[in-house]
Amino acid sequence: MTTLAQPNLDTLKASVRGEIVLPDSSNYDEVRAIWNGMIDKRPSIIVRCTGVADVKACLAFAKESGMEISVRGAGHNIAGTAIADNRLLVDMSTLRSVSVDPDTKTVTAGPGATLGDIDHETKEYGLAVPMGINSTTGISGLALGGGIGWLTRKHGMTSDNLLSVQIVTASGEVLEASETENADLFWALRGGGGNFGIVTRWTFRAYPVSMVTAGLIVFPAEERKSVLQQYREYAPSLPTNSPVWVVLRKAPPLPFLPEEVHGQDVLVVPFCHNGDAAAGMKIADTIKSFGNPVGAHVGEMPFAGWQQAFDPLLTPGARNYWKSHNFTELSDPFIDTMVEYASALPSPGCEIFFGYIEGCCSDVDPTATAYSHRHTKWVVNMHGRWQEAGDDEFCIQWARDLFAATKPYAAPGVYINFLTGEETDRIKDGFGPNFDRLVEVKSKYDPDNVFNLNQNIKPA
């Protein structure tokens, strides 16, 4: 671990307002913890930034001392790129302010804000920003990588709804980026990951979303193939305000499921209809007709409440390993493979998730923002999740084997927010046809690759 000379540390202490946490600090282990429990890194120093001035001071200190940095928003990224050994962690996680302008339907958020923080404020005005599906996810990592969720089909990616950012670049310069100001940087920030600087303020477009008809419909293992076949035809037929997804997993002990189903292999169909409640219930009835559900929980609820529905299954601290593909079709052989691997889940927390996202986001030109995979209809994530380190090899191998078995059916590209730290060979595919342009922007704003702990784009 890098040891800081006292004069250097005194200089840093004098230049920041935020708390400095060191390896001998009583809260060091608490502060360095991130969502993925597999990531156990020990930074040399953590600065819990209170604003732009602290960020600038961290970058200046790192340059002067020769210390590399990492940057944390909410620390939810699967690859654990928020943190590394022997680095200076620029911690933005306490900057969680959110303000809503109901007249312009815009939302301004700090870089440490979570989806739950934003939903908490926007719900008061009957508004929502298109975001992800787990309320503890951070807005910064989500938006920088694209951002898919329940509103994607209707209103686009999170990054598609970004209006402007304030960002500190590698040189310490504070810039505003939008369609009209530093437009090349703004283009890159919408899907190019954390390669270009440290965002200190986000402004998003919001939409009227209040009550939704949503819920879960659960089918037994023997009906998985039939339900998936019907799902692949039904999901694209629905209007964009009615996304329907699928999860293959073991049944958690949900109160609406019979006890004998708990722990058994099941197929879960979550859906969310933002519109007339009667139309939403018709969707639920159609899904139920796919087979013989063992349980269902469907009704009207606040959208912000639905955004928290999966939180109990995605709590921080568990060990997580993902593999992911994009798909444009779900063929019968592919479905057979999915059912085979879903019958051999290595732990109760492991699951296979299908997110159908075709819609508004598909109408955007692939070169309009850094996120290029507009052809994608389904994003499929093979989610290994377990508790004990002794199960690492078994659970990781399951995900890798499933990934390899489904690769022949996959479309080009990958959603970069689902990439693990070992998948550096897929980074270029993650950025697709926009990669060369991203290299140009990287070379302009971060020629020395100061921001290198991410799905890294190396400057020319």
SEDREN-21108 format. One record per residue (C-alpha): x, y, z; residue number from 0. Coordinates in steps of 0.1 Angstrom, whole numbers, plus 5000, padded with zeros to 4 digits. Each point is the difference from the previous one (the first is absolute). Example, Ala and Ser with C-alpha at 12.3 -4.5 7.8 and 13.67 -1.06 7.14 Angstrom:
<atoms>
<atom c1="5123" c2="4955" c3="5078" k="0"/>
<atom c1="5014" c2="5034" c3="4993" k="1"/>
</atoms>
This chain:
<atoms>
<atom c1="5000" c2="5000" c3="5000" k="0"/>
<atom c1="5013" c2="5035" c3="4991" k="1"/>
<atom c1="5011" c2="5019" c3="5031" k="2"/>
<atom c1="4995" c2="5038" c3="4998" k="3"/>
<atom c1="5026" c2="5023" c3="5014" k="4"/>
<atom c1="4985" c2="5022" c3="5027" k="5"/>
<atom c1="5006" c2="5033" c3="4983" k="6"/>
<atom c1="4981" c2="4987" c3="4969" k="7"/>
<atom c1="4971" c2="4988" c3="5021" k="8"/>
<atom c1="5000" c2="5033" c3="5019" k="9"/>
<atom c1="4998" c2="5018" c3="4967" k="10"/>
<atom c1="4970" c2="4979" c3="4990" k="11"/>
<atom c1="4983" c2="5005" c3="5033" k="12"/>
<atom c1="5004" c2="5037" c3="4997" k="13"/>
<atom c1="4985" c2="5001" c3="4965" k="14"/>
<atom c1="4968" c2="4979" c3="5004" k="15"/>
<atom c1="4969" c2="5005" c3="5021" k="16"/>
<atom c1="4989" c2="4964" c3="4999" k="17"/>
<atom c1="5009" c2="4973" c3="5024" k="18"/>
<atom c1="5033" c2="4982" c3="4993" k="19"/>
<atom c1="4999" c2="4963" c3="5009" k="20"/>
<atom c1="5033" c2="4980" c3="5004" k="21"/>
<atom c1="5007" c2="4963" c3="5005" k="22"/>
<atom c1="5003" c2="5006" c3="5037" k="23"/>
<atom c1="4967" c2="5020" c3="5002" k="24"/>
<atom c1="4973" c2="4983" c3="5021" k="25"/>
<atom c1="4975" c2="5002" c3="4971" k="26"/>
<atom c1="5024" c2="4989" c3="4972" k="27"/>
<atom c1="4985" c2="4966" c3="4994" k="28"/>
<atom c1="4965" c2="5015" c3="5000" k="29"/>
<atom c1="5009" c2="5027" c3="4976" k="30"/>
<atom c1="5019" c2="4979" c3="4975" k="31"/>
<atom c1="4972" c2="4974" c3="4997" k="32"/>
<atom c1="4981" c2="4999" c3="4967" k="33"/>
<atom c1="4970" c2="4982" c3="4987" k="34"/>
<atom c1="5018" c2="4969" c3="4986" k="35"/>
<atom c1="5013" c2="4981" c3="5030" k="36"/>
<atom c1="5026" c2="4982" c3="4978" k="37"/>
<atom c1="5019" c2="5033" c3="4996" k="38"/>
<atom c1="5023" c2="5004" c3="5031" k="39"/>
<atom c1="5024" c2="5028" c3="4992" k="40"/>
<atom c1="5020" c2="5022" c3="5023" k="41"/>
<atom c1="5006" c2="5036" c3="4988" k="42"/>
<atom c1="5028" c2="5019" c3="5016" k="43"/>
<atom c1="4978" c2="5030" c3="5006" k="44"/>
<atom c1="4963" c2="5008" c3="4996" k="45"/>
<atom c1="4987" c2="5036" c3="4996" k="46"/>
<atom c1="4963" c2="5004" c3="5006" k="47"/>
<atom c1="4995" c2="5030" c3="4978" k="48"/>
<atom c1="4976" c2="5027" c3="5009" k="49"/>
<atom c1="5001" c2="5019" c3="4967" k="50"/>
<atom c1="5019" c2="5010" c3="4969" k="51"/>
<atom c1="5029" c2="5016" c3="5019" k="52"/>
<atom c1="5007" c2="4967" c3="5017" k="53"/>
<atom c1="5000" c2="4981" c3="4967" k="54"/>
<atom c1="5025" c2="5025" c3="4985" k="55"/>
<atom c1="5022" c2="4997" c3="5031" k="56"/>
<atom c1="5000" c2="4962" c3="4997" k="57"/>
<atom c1="5011" c2="5001" c3="4964" k="58"/>
<atom c1="5027" c2="5026" c3="5008" k="59"/>
<atom c1="5013" c2="4979" c3="5029" k="60"/>
<atom c1="5000" c2="4968" c3="4980" k="61"/>
<atom c1="5020" c2="5017" c3="4972" k="62"/>
<atom c1="5025" c2="5015" c3="5024" k="63"/>
<atom c1="5005" c2="4968" c3="5020" k="64"/>
<atom c1="4999" c2="4976" c3="4970" k="65"/>
<atom c1="4971" c2="4981" c3="5016" k="66"/>
<atom c1="4974" c2="4984" c3="4977" k="67"/>
<atom c1="4963" c2="5006" c3="5007" k="68"/>
<atom c1="4967" c2="4982" c3="4999" k="69"/>
<atom c1="4966" c2="5017" c3="5001" k="70"/>
<atom c1="4968" c2="4988" c3="5018" k="71"/>
<atom c1="4965" c2="5012" c3="4995" k="72"/>
<atom c1="4979" c2="4976" c3="5019" k="73"/>
<atom c1="5023" c2="4970" c3="4996" k="74"/>
<atom c1="4975" c2="4977" c3="4984" k="75"/>
<atom c1="5019" c2="4990" c3="4968" k="76"/>
<atom c1="5004" c2="4962" c3="4996" k="77"/>
<atom c1="5036" c2="5003" c3="4990" k="78"/>
<atom c1="5009" c2="5019" c3="5032" k="79"/>
<atom c1="5017" c2="5028" c3="4980" k="80"/>
<atom c1="4993" c2="5025" c3="5028" k="81"/>
<atom c1="5029" c2="4988" c3="5021" k="82"/>
<atom c1="5035" c2="4985" c3="4997" k="83"/>
<atom c1="5030" c2="4992" c3="5022" k="84"/>
<atom c1="5025" c2="5028" c3="5007" k="85"/>
<atom c1="4981" c2="5027" c3="4983" k="86"/>
<atom c1="4983" c2="5033" c3="5010" k="87"/>
<atom c1="4963" c2="4994" c3="5000" k="88"/>
<atom c1="4981" c2="5031" c3="4990" k="89"/>
<atom c1="4967" c2="4992" c3="5018" k="90"/>
<atom c1="4970" c2="5018" c3="4987" k="91"/>
<atom c1="4975" c2="4979" c3="5019" k="92"/>
<atom c1="4989" c2="5026" c3="5025" k="93"/>
<atom c1="4990" c2="5025" c3="4973" k="94"/>
<atom c1="4964" c2="4988" c3="4997" k="95"/>
<atom c1="4980" c2="5032" c3="4996" k="96"/>
<atom c1="4971" c2="4999" c3="4976" k="97"/>
<atom c1="4978" c2="5030" c3="4988" k="98"/>
<atom c1="4970" c2="4999" c3="4978" k="99"/>
<atom c1="4986" c2="5028" c3="4978" k="100"/>
<atom c1="4964" c2="4989" c3="4993" k="101"/>
<atom c1="4995" c2="5028" c3="4975" k="102"/>
<atom c1="5028" c2="4989" c3="4976" k="103"/>
<atom c1="4998" c2="4963" c3="5011" k="104"/>
<atom c1="5037" c2="4999" c3="5007" k="105"/>
<atom c1="5019" c2="4984" c3="5028" k="106"/>
<atom c1="5035" c2="5010" c3="5013" k="107"/>
<atom c1="5019" c2="4975" c3="5021" k="108"/>
<atom c1="5033" c2="4996" c3="5017" k="109"/>
<atom c1="5025" c2="4974" c3="4989" k="110"/>
<atom c1="4994" c2="4978" c3="5030" k="111"/>
<atom c1="4962" c2="4999" c3="4997" k="112"/>
<atom c1="4983" c2="4966" c3="4997" k="113"/>
<atom c1="4970" c2="4992" c3="4980" k="114"/>
<atom c1="4980" c2="4999" c3="5032" k="115"/>
<atom c1="5012" c2="5035" c3="5009" k="116"/>
<atom c1="4987" c2="5013" c3="4966" k="117"/>
<atom c1="4967" c2="4981" c3="5001" k="118"/>
<atom c1="4994" c2="5013" c3="5036" k="119"/>
<atom c1="5001" c2="5036" c3="4987" k="120"/>
<atom c1="4983" c2="4996" c3="4966" k="121"/>
<atom c1="4970" c2="4980" c3="5013" k="122"/>
<atom c1="4988" c2="5031" c3="5018" k="123"/>
<atom c1="4994" c2="5016" c3="4966" k="124"/>
<atom c1="4987" c2="4969" c3="4983" k="125"/>
<atom c1="5032" c2="4998" c3="4979" k="126"/>
<atom c1="5027" c2="4974" c3="4994" k="127"/>
<atom c1="5034" c2="4999" c3="4983" k="128"/>
<atom c1="5006" c2="4968" c3="4978" k="129"/>
<atom c1="5025" c2="4981" c3="5021" k="130"/>
<atom c1="5007" c2="4964" c3="5011" k="131"/>
<atom c1="4981" c2="4975" c3="5021" k="132"/>
<atom c1="5019" c2="4999" c3="5033" k="133"/>
<atom c1="4995" c2="5031" c3="5022" k="134"/>
<atom c1="5035" c2="4997" c3="5016" k="135"/>
<atom c1="5017" c2="5004" c3="4966" k="136"/>
<atom c1="5019" c2="5032" c3="4995" k="137"/>
<atom c1="4989" c2="5024" c3="4973" k="138"/>
<atom c1="5036" c2="5008" c3="4990" k="139"/>
<atom c1="5011" c2="4966" c3="4989" k="140"/>
<atom c1="4966" c2="4992" c3="4986" k="141"/>
<atom c1="4998" c2="5031" c3="4978" k="142"/>
<atom c1="5036" c2="4998" c3="4988" k="143"/>
<atom c1="4995" c2="4965" c3="4987" k="144"/>
<atom c1="4965" c2="5005" c3="4985" k="145"/>
<atom c1="4974" c2="4990" c3="5026" k="146"/>
<atom c1="4972" c2="4976" c3="4993" k="147"/>
<atom c1="4968" c2="4995" c3="5020" k="148"/>
<atom c1="4962" c2="5001" c3="5000" k="149"/>
<atom c1="4997" c2="5032" c3="4981" k="150"/>
<atom c1="5026" c2="4992" c3="4973" k="151"/>
<atom c1="4975" c2="4988" c3="4974" k="152"/>
<atom c1="4979" c2="5032" c3="5003" k="153"/>
<atom c1="5025" c2="5027" c3="5008" k="154"/>
<atom c1="5035" c2="4986" c3="4991" k="155"/>
<atom c1="5032" c2="4993" c3="5019" k="156"/>
<atom c1="5009" c2="5020" c3="5031" k="157"/>
<atom c1="5028" c2="5015" c3="4979" k="158"/>
<atom c1="4975" c2="5010" c3="4972" k="159"/>
<atom c1="4983" c2="5022" c3="5026" k="160"/>
<atom c1="5031" c2="5018" c3="5012" k="161"/>
<atom c1="4998" c2="5037" c3="4994" k="162"/>
<atom c1="5032" c2="5013" c3="5014" k="163"/>
<atom c1="5029" c2="4992" c3="5024" k="164"/>
<atom c1="5026" c2="5018" c3="5020" k="165"/>
<atom c1="5033" c2="4981" c3="4998" k="166"/>
<atom c1="5035" c2="5003" c3="5013" k="167"/>
<atom c1="5025" c2="4989" c3="4974" k="168"/>
<atom c1="5035" c2="4984" c3="5005" k="169"/>
<atom c1="5016" c2="5035" c3="4999" k="170"/>
<atom c1="4978" c2="5012" c3="5028" k="171"/>
<atom c1="4979" c2="5022" c3="4977" k="172"/>
<atom c1="4963" c2="5002" c3="5008" k="173"/>
<atom c1="4978" c2="4998" c3="4969" k="174"/>
<atom c1="4964" c2="5001" c3="4991" k="175"/>
<atom c1="4990" c2="4975" c3="4974" k="176"/>
<atom c1="4967" c2="4999" c3="4980" k="177"/>
<atom c1="4988" c2="4999" c3="4964" k="178"/>
<atom c1="5012" c2="5036" c3="4996" k="179"/>
<atom c1="5031" c2="5001" c3="5022" k="180"/>
<atom c1="5029" c2="4976" c3="4998" k="181"/>
<atom c1="4978" c2="4979" c3="4978" k="182"/>
<atom c1="5027" c2="4974" c3="4992" k="183"/>
<atom c1="5004" c2="4993" c3="5037" k="184"/>
<atom c1="4963" c2="4999" c3="5006" k="185"/>
<atom c1="4997" c2="4974" c3="4972" k="186"/>
<atom c1="5026" c2="4978" c3="5016" k="187"/>
<atom c1="4985" c2="5003" c3="5035" k="188"/>
<atom c1="4968" c2="4984" c3="4987" k="189"/>
<atom c1="5011" c2="4964" c3="5000" k="190"/>
<atom c1="5038" c2="5003" c3="5001" k="191"/>
<atom c1="5005" c2="4992" c3="5036" k="192"/>
<atom c1="5022" c2="5018" c3="5026" k="193"/>
<atom c1="5028" c2="5006" c3="4975" k="194"/>
<atom c1="4998" c2="5038" c3="4997" k="195"/>
<atom c1="4999" c2="5016" c3="5034" k="196"/>
<atom c1="4981" c2="5002" c3="5033" k="197"/>
<atom c1="4964" c2="5011" c3="4996" k="198"/>
<atom c1="4990" c2="5023" c3="5029" k="199"/>
<atom c1="4965" c2="5009" c3="4988" k="200"/>
<atom c1="4973" c2="4983" c3="4979" k="201"/>
<atom c1="4969" c2="5015" c3="4984" k="202"/>
<atom c1="4974" c2="4977" c3="4985" k="203"/>
<atom c1="4967" c2="5001" c3="4982" k="204"/>
<atom c1="4971" c2="4986" c3="5020" k="205"/>
<atom c1="4965" c2="4987" c3="4989" k="206"/>
<atom c1="4966" c2="4997" c3="5016" k="207"/>
<atom c1="4999" c2="4967" c3="5018" k="208"/>
<atom c1="4980" c2="4995" c3="5031" k="209"/>
<atom c1="4980" c2="4969" c3="5006" k="210"/>
<atom c1="5007" c2="4969" c3="4979" k="211"/>
<atom c1="4985" c2="4965" c3="4998" k="212"/>
<atom c1="5028" c2="4976" c3="5006" k="213"/>
<atom c1="5009" c2="4967" c3="5016" k="214"/>
<atom c1="5014" c2="4966" c3="4999" k="215"/>
<atom c1="4985" c2="4968" c3="4984" k="216"/>
<atom c1="5018" c2="4968" c3="5009" k="217"/>
<atom c1="4999" c2="4968" c3="4980" k="218"/>
<atom c1="5012" c2="4965" c3="5009" k="219"/>
<atom c1="5032" c2="4985" c3="4986" k="220"/>
<atom c1="4982" c2="4976" c3="4976" k="221"/>
<atom c1="4984" c2="5030" c3="4982" k="222"/>
<atom c1="5032" c2="5020" c3="4995" k="223"/>
<atom c1="5005" c2="4992" c3="4963" k="224"/>
<atom c1="4964" c2="5005" c3="4990" k="225"/>
<atom c1="4998" c2="5033" c3="5019" k="226"/>
<atom c1="5032" c2="5013" c3="4985" k="227"/>
<atom c1="4987" c2="4991" c3="4965" k="228"/>
<atom c1="4968" c2="5019" c3="5006" k="229"/>
<atom c1="5019" c2="5029" c3="5017" k="230"/>
<atom c1="5023" c2="5006" c3="4970" k="231"/>
<atom c1="4969" c2="5006" c3="4978" k="232"/>
<atom c1="4980" c2="5019" c3="5026" k="233"/>
<atom c1="5025" c2="5025" c3="5013" k="234"/>
<atom c1="5007" c2="5017" c3="4966" k="235"/>
<atom c1="4963" c2="5003" c3="4993" k="236"/>
<atom c1="4993" c2="5022" c3="5030" k="237"/>
<atom c1="5002" c2="5038" c3="4999" k="238"/>
<atom c1="5032" c2="5016" c3="5013" k="239"/>
<atom c1="4984" c2="5010" c3="5033" k="240"/>
<atom c1="4996" c2="4963" c3="5009" k="241"/>
<atom c1="5034" c2="4983" c3="5004" k="242"/>
<atom c1="4999" c2="4963" c3="5008" k="243"/>
<atom c1="5032" c2="4982" c3="5012" k="244"/>
<atom c1="5008" c2="4965" c3="5012" k="245"/>
<atom c1="5022" c2="4986" c3="5028" k="246"/>
<atom c1="5010" c2="4963" c3="5003" k="247"/>
<atom c1="5009" c2="4992" c3="5036" k="248"/>
<atom c1="4991" c2="4981" c3="5032" k="249"/>
<atom c1="4969" c2="5013" c3="5016" k="250"/>
<atom c1="5007" c2="5023" c3="5030" k="251"/>
<atom c1="4978" c2="4998" c3="5030" k="252"/>
<atom c1="4975" c2="5026" c3="4988" k="253"/>
<atom c1="4968" c2="5002" c3="5020" k="254"/>
<atom c1="4977" c2="4994" c3="4969" k="255"/>
<atom c1="5017" c2="4967" c3="4991" k="256"/>
<atom c1="4991" c2="4967" c3="5017" k="257"/>
<atom c1="5026" c2="4988" c3="5024" k="258"/>
<atom c1="5006" c2="4968" c3="4979" k="259"/>
<atom c1="5011" c2="5022" c3="4971" k="260"/>
<atom c1="5027" c2="5018" c3="5021" k="261"/>
<atom c1="5034" c2="4990" c3="4987" k="262"/>
<atom c1="4987" c2="4983" c3="4969" k="263"/>
<atom c1="5010" c2="5008" c3="4965" k="264"/>
<atom c1="4975" c2="5025" c3="4985" k="265"/>
<atom c1="4996" c2="5025" c3="4972" k="266"/>
<atom c1="4990" c2="5035" c3="5011" k="267"/>
<atom c1="4983" c2="5025" c3="4977" k="268"/>
<atom c1="5003" c2="5036" c3="5013" k="269"/>
<atom c1="4981" c2="5027" c3="4982" k="270"/>
<atom c1="4993" c2="5037" c3="5004" k="271"/>
<atom c1="4972" c2="5018" c3="4981" k="272"/>
<atom c1="5000" c2="5038" c3="5002" k="273"/>
<atom c1="4965" c2="5008" c3="4989" k="274"/>
<atom c1="4964" c2="4991" c3="5005" k="275"/>
<atom c1="4997" c2="4975" c3="5029" k="276"/>
<atom c1="4974" c2="4978" c3="4982" k="277"/>
<atom c1="5024" c2="4996" c3="4970" k="278"/>
<atom c1="5027" c2="4991" c3="5024" k="279"/>
<atom c1="4979" c2="4973" c3="5016" k="280"/>
<atom c1="4992" c2="4986" c3="4965" k="281"/>
<atom c1="5037" c2="4996" c3="4995" k="282"/>
<atom c1="5003" c2="4981" c3="5032" k="283"/>
<atom c1="4971" c2="4977" c3="4990" k="284"/>
<atom c1="5017" c2="4993" c3="4966" k="285"/>
<atom c1="5032" c2="4991" c3="5017" k="286"/>
<atom c1="4982" c2="4977" c3="5024" k="287"/>
<atom c1="4985" c2="4982" c3="4971" k="288"/>
<atom c1="5035" c2="4989" c3="4989" k="289"/>
<atom c1="4997" c2="4971" c3="5024" k="290"/>
<atom c1="4990" c2="4992" c3="5035" k="291"/>
<atom c1="5016" c2="5025" c3="5024" k="292"/>
<atom c1="5009" c2="4989" c3="5035" k="293"/>
<atom c1="4995" c2="5035" c3="5013" k="294"/>
<atom c1="4996" c2="5036" c3="4989" k="295"/>
<atom c1="5001" c2="5034" c3="5016" k="296"/>
<atom c1="4986" c2="5028" c3="4978" k="297"/>
<atom c1="4984" c2="5033" c3="5006" k="298"/>
<atom c1="5002" c2="5038" c3="4999" k="299"/>
<atom c1="5029" c2="5015" c3="5019" k="300"/>
<atom c1="5022" c2="5031" c3="4999" k="301"/>
<atom c1="5027" c2="4997" c3="4974" k="302"/>
<atom c1="5026" c2="5009" c3="5027" k="303"/>
<atom c1="4988" c2="4970" c3="5020" k="304"/>
<atom c1="5003" c2="4977" c3="4970" k="305"/>
<atom c1="5036" c2="5012" c3="4995" k="306"/>
<atom c1="5008" c2="4984" c3="5034" k="307"/>
<atom c1="4983" c2="4967" c3="4992" k="308"/>
<atom c1="5033" c2="4982" c3="4993" k="309"/>
<atom c1="5021" c2="5016" c3="5028" k="310"/>
<atom c1="4996" c2="4970" c3="5024" k="311"/>
<atom c1="5016" c2="4978" c3="4974" k="312"/>
<atom c1="5029" c2="5024" c3="4992" k="313"/>
<atom c1="5012" c2="5011" c3="5035" k="314"/>
<atom c1="5036" c2="5011" c3="5003" k="315"/>
<atom c1="5027" c2="4978" c3="5012" k="316"/>
<atom c1="4993" c2="4967" c3="4982" k="317"/>
<atom c1="5025" c2="4986" c3="4976" k="318"/>
<atom c1="4990" c2="5007" c3="4964" k="319"/>
<atom c1="5013" c2="4990" c3="4966" k="320"/>
<atom c1="4982" c2="5008" c3="4967" k="321"/>
<atom c1="5003" c2="4990" c3="4964" k="322"/>
<atom c1="4978" c2="5017" c3="4974" k="323"/>
<atom c1="4990" c2="4999" c3="4963" k="324"/>
<atom c1="4977" c2="5021" c3="4978" k="325"/>
<atom c1="4974" c2="4983" c3="4979" k="326"/>
<atom c1="4978" c2="5008" c3="4970" k="327"/>
<atom c1="4980" c2="4968" c3="5002" k="328"/>
<atom c1="4993" c2="4971" c3="5024" k="329"/>
<atom c1="5002" c2="4968" c3="4980" k="330"/>
<atom c1="4987" c2="4967" c3="5012" k="331"/>
<atom c1="5036" c2="4986" c3="5003" k="332"/>
<atom c1="5009" c2="5030" c3="5021" k="333"/>
<atom c1="4970" c2="4996" c3="5022" k="334"/>
<atom c1="5009" c2="4963" c3="5005" k="335"/>
<atom c1="5035" c2="5010" c3="5011" k="336"/>
<atom c1="4986" c2="5025" c3="5024" k="337"/>
<atom c1="4976" c2="4975" c3="5016" k="338"/>
<atom c1="5028" c2="4975" c3="5003" k="339"/>
<atom c1="5023" c2="5023" c3="5019" k="340"/>
<atom c1="4970" c2="5014" c3="5020" k="341"/>
<atom c1="4996" c2="4964" c3="5012" k="342"/>
<atom c1="5035" c2="5000" c3="5014" k="343"/>
<atom c1="5001" c2="5033" c3="5019" k="344"/>
<atom c1="5030" c2="4998" c3="5024" k="345"/>
<atom c1="4985" c2="5021" c3="5028" k="346"/>
<atom c1="4966" c2="5014" c3="5010" k="347"/>
<atom c1="5011" c2="5035" c3="4990" k="348"/>
<atom c1="5011" c2="4991" c3="4965" k="349"/>
<atom c1="4976" c2="5010" c3="4972" k="350"/>
<atom c1="4997" c2="5006" c3="4962" k="351"/>
<atom c1="4984" c2="5033" c3="4992" k="352"/>
<atom c1="4984" c2="5010" c3="4966" k="353"/>
<atom c1="4994" c2="5038" c3="4996" k="354"/>
<atom c1="4979" c2="5008" c3="4969" k="355"/>
<atom c1="5010" c2="5036" c3="4991" k="356"/>
<atom c1="4991" c2="5005" c3="4963" k="357"/>
<atom c1="4980" c2="5032" c3="4995" k="358"/>
<atom c1="5009" c2="5037" c3="5002" k="359"/>
<atom c1="5037" c2="4993" c3="5007" k="360"/>
<atom c1="5001" c2="4980" c3="4967" k="361"/>
<atom c1="4989" c2="5030" c3="4980" k="362"/>
<atom c1="5032" c2="5019" c3="5009" k="363"/>
<atom c1="5028" c2="5000" c3="4974" k="364"/>
<atom c1="5028" c2="4977" c3="5013" k="365"/>
<atom c1="5025" c2="5029" c3="4996" k="366"/>
<atom c1="4979" c2="5026" c3="5017" k="367"/>
<atom c1="5015" c2="4992" c3="5034" k="368"/>
<atom c1="5028" c2="4978" c3="5012" k="369"/>
<atom c1="4975" c2="4971" c3="5007" k="370"/>
<atom c1="4998" c2="4984" c3="4967" k="371"/>
<atom c1="4981" c2="4967" c3="5004" k="372"/>
<atom c1="4966" c2="5013" c3="4988" k="373"/>
<atom c1="4993" c2="4967" c3="4982" k="374"/>
<atom c1="4997" c2="4981" c3="5033" k="375"/>
<atom c1="4966" c2="4986" c3="5009" k="376"/>
<atom c1="5009" c2="4980" c3="5030" k="377"/>
<atom c1="5028" c2="5005" c3="5025" k="378"/>
<atom c1="5006" c2="4967" c3="5018" k="379"/>
<atom c1="5021" c2="4999" c3="5032" k="380"/>
<atom c1="5013" c2="4968" c3="5015" k="381"/>
<atom c1="5001" c2="5010" c3="5036" k="382"/>
<atom c1="5020" c2="4979" c3="5024" k="383"/>
<atom c1="4993" c2="5011" c3="5036" k="384"/>
<atom c1="5010" c2="4981" c3="5031" k="385"/>
<atom c1="5012" c2="5006" c3="5036" k="386"/>
<atom c1="5031" c2="4979" c3="5007" k="387"/>
<atom c1="5035" c2="5003" c3="4985" k="388"/>
<atom c1="5002" c2="4963" c3="4999" k="389"/>
<atom c1="4973" c2="4999" c3="4973" k="390"/>
<atom c1="5019" c2="5024" c3="4977" k="391"/>
<atom c1="5013" c2="4975" c3="4975" k="392"/>
<atom c1="4967" c2="4981" c3="4997" k="393"/>
<atom c1="4979" c2="5031" c3="4995" k="394"/>
<atom c1="5024" c2="5018" c3="4977" k="395"/>
<atom c1="5004" c2="4969" c3="4978" k="396"/>
<atom c1="4962" c2="4997" c3="4996" k="397"/>
<atom c1="4998" c2="5035" c3="4986" k="398"/>
<atom c1="5030" c2="4995" c3="4977" k="399"/>
<atom c1="4987" c2="4968" c3="4987" k="400"/>
<atom c1="4965" c2="5015" c3="4993" k="401"/>
<atom c1="5016" c2="5030" c3="4983" k="402"/>
<atom c1="5020" c2="4977" c3="4977" k="403"/>
<atom c1="4970" c2="4978" c3="4993" k="404"/>
<atom c1="4979" c2="5030" c3="4989" k="405"/>
<atom c1="5026" c2="5019" c3="4981" k="406"/>
<atom c1="4990" c2="4984" c3="4966" k="407"/>
<atom c1="4966" c2="5016" c3="5004" k="408"/>
<atom c1="5011" c2="5035" c3="5011" k="409"/>
<atom c1="5001" c2="5032" c3="4981" k="410"/>
<atom c1="5031" c2="5022" c3="4998" k="411"/>
<atom c1="5009" c2="5022" c3="5028" k="412"/>
<atom c1="4995" c2="5000" c3="5038" k="413"/>
<atom c1="4985" c2="5024" c3="5025" k="414"/>
<atom c1="5031" c2="5014" c3="5017" k="415"/>
<atom c1="4983" c2="5004" c3="5034" k="416"/>
<atom c1="4998" c2="4962" c3="5001" k="417"/>
<atom c1="5037" c2="4993" c3="4993" k="418"/>
<atom c1="5022" c2="4986" c3="5027" k="419"/>
<atom c1="5035" c2="5011" c3="5007" k="420"/>
<atom c1="5015" c2="4970" c3="4981" k="421"/>
<atom c1="4983" c2="5007" c3="4967" k="422"/>
<atom c1="5024" c2="5026" c3="4986" k="423"/>
<atom c1="4999" c2="4981" c3="4967" k="424"/>
<atom c1="4963" c2="5010" c3="4996" k="425"/>
<atom c1="5005" c2="5037" c3="5006" k="426"/>
<atom c1="5003" c2="5009" c3="4963" k="427"/>
<atom c1="4968" c2="4979" c3="4993" k="428"/>
<atom c1="4983" c2="5019" c3="5028" k="429"/>
<atom c1="5005" c2="5033" c3="4982" k="430"/>
<atom c1="4995" c2="4985" c3="4966" k="431"/>
<atom c1="5003" c2="5023" c3="4970" k="432"/>
<atom c1="5005" c2="5031" c3="5022" k="433"/>
<atom c1="5033" c2="4987" c3="5014" k="434"/>
<atom c1="5023" c2="5020" c3="4978" k="435"/>
<atom c1="4982" c2="5032" c3="5006" k="436"/>
<atom c1="5001" c2="4993" c3="5038" k="437"/>
<atom c1="5038" c2="4996" c3="4997" k="438"/>
<atom c1="5001" c2="5035" c3="4984" k="439"/>
<atom c1="4980" c2="5015" c3="5029" k="440"/>
<atom c1="5020" c2="4982" c3="5026" k="441"/>
<atom c1="5033" c2="5012" c3="4984" k="442"/>
<atom c1="4987" c2="5036" c3="5002" k="443"/>
<atom c1="4987" c2="5000" c3="5035" k="444"/>
<atom c1="5022" c2="4974" c3="5018" k="445"/>
<atom c1="5031" c2="4995" c3="4979" k="446"/>
<atom c1="5019" c2="4984" c3="5029" k="447"/>
<atom c1="4972" c2="4976" c3="5009" k="448"/>
<atom c1="4996" c2="5013" c3="5035" k="449"/>
<atom c1="4966" c2="4984" c3="5000" k="450"/>
<atom c1="5010" c2="4965" c3="4993" k="451"/>
<atom c1="4981" c2="4979" c3="5026" k="452"/>
<atom c1="4969" c2="4994" c3="4979" k="453"/>
<atom c1="4991" c2="4983" c3="4967" k="454"/>
<atom c1="5030" c2="5017" c3="4988" k="455"/>
<atom c1="5005" c2="5018" c3="4967" k="456"/>
<atom c1="5037" c2="5006" c3="4995" k="457"/>
<atom c1="5009" c2="5034" c3="4985" k="458"/>
<atom c1="5018" c2="5000" c3="4966" k="459"/>
</atoms>
